[in-house]
Amino acid sequence: MREWPHRAQHLFTMTVAHPCPYIEGRLERDVVADLNVPNAQSFYDWLLRSGFRRVQHMAYRPACPGCSACVPVRIRVAGMEPTRSQRTVLRRNADLAHTIVPLTATQEQYQLFLRYQKSRHADGEMATMTFHDYRMMVEESPIDTQVVEFRGDEGQLIAVCLTDRVRDGLSAVYKFYDPDAARRSLGTRIVLWHIDRARELGLPYVYLGYWIAESRKMAYKARFAPMEALIDGAWVPLPRQA
């Protein structure tokens, strides 16, 4: 990792080892940086390009002993065309309207969030989050962040995503959606929205966090192309996966 040019190395700490949420039997450790600093936006821009992700006012990057399974990935917006299956997803969700709303947590969002967690990640820590916890996740951001809501034709909340804007793109921080709407492939739909939005804003990349070849939960990320992966400190093309 290149040195942050503004001498903020003291902001980095290392977490203790804890069970990996993606690969059974492995331990995870993260390098963590506090974003409550002067020039937080430019610091975060640099961190994101260096493979970090954000949660609330912290940015983190896995630094697991003996493991490099978490690969930072980003979509190169120029030249990205939806595949046949992705066009099907767009048609299935043609009834959805999206709105960028204030960075304020609501009970409606929280109830959908709980349903999603209990359906998809019932054994995870997020399944027990209180509304206060959820509010902190949404609102505690020192950088340029937006909430996007997706609603059906009767106004029902179907999906929500938390999105950061950086100098060279958008970063999909977190998303959740109606667990009973599996046929819609809402995770894919939200990524496609990010691509369209980045194109509208003239931004070259959509950052998707980490792709893990051994994790089925992460498989969908590598189905977008052109995709780049951060390997040995350089962003290089990642072949589209089946």
C-alpha positions, 0 to 999 in steps of 0.5 A, a space after each residue: 500500500 502506498 504511503 498516504 501523502 499527508 502523513 496520516 499513517 497514525 490513523 491506521 490500526 489493526 483489528 484482532 483476529 475474528 472468524 471470517 464471514 465468507 470462508 469457513 474455518 479462516 480468520 480475518 484481520 483488518 487494517 482500519 482507518 478513521 475518516 473523522 479527519 481533515 480532508 476526509 474526502 480526499 483521504 477516502 478517495 485514496 483509500 478506496 483506490 488502495 482497496 479499502 471499504 467504508 463502514 460508518 466513519 471507518 475504512 477497512 481493508 483485510 490483512 489476513 495472515 496467509 490469505 489473500 482471497 478478498 480481491 478489491 474490484 471495480 467496474 470500468 463504466 466505459 464499454 460496459 454493456 449489460 449481458 443477456 441475463 442482465 437485460 432480463 433483470 432490467 426488464 423484470 424491474 422496469 416497474 421500479 422507480 428510484 429516488 435519492 433521498 436524504 441521508 436519514 434512516 427511517 423505520 420503513 428502511 429499517 424494517 426492510 433491513 431486518 427482513 433482509 438480514 433474517 432471511 440472508 444473514 440470520 447468523 450474522 451480527 447485523 441481524 441483531 442491529 437495533 434501529 439506533 445501530 442502523 441509523 449510525 450505519 446510514 447517517 454516520 458518514 464524514 464523506 459524500 454519501 447518498 441513500 437510494 430507495 427503489 419502490 414498486 408501482 404501488 409505492 412499496 419499498 423494495 430495495 435500498 442502497 447506500 452509495 459513496 461518491 468519490 473523485 473517480 466513481 461511485 462506491 456501492 457501500 451496502 444494499 438490502 432488499 425484499 427477500 421475497 423478491 428473489 426473481 427480481 435479482 435486485 442485487 444485480 439491478 442495484 449494480 446496474 443502477 450504479 453503472 448508469 448513474 456513474 455514466 450520467 455523472 461522467 465518472 469512470 468507475 463503480 467500486 464493488 468492494 471485494 470479490 472472493 472466488 470461493 464465496 457464492 455470495 460474491 459470485 455475481 460481482 465478477 459477472 460484470 465487465 469490463 471489471 478490474 481487480 487490485 492485484 499487487 498494488 495495480 488495477 488490472 483487468 479481471 476476466 468475466 466469470 461464468 
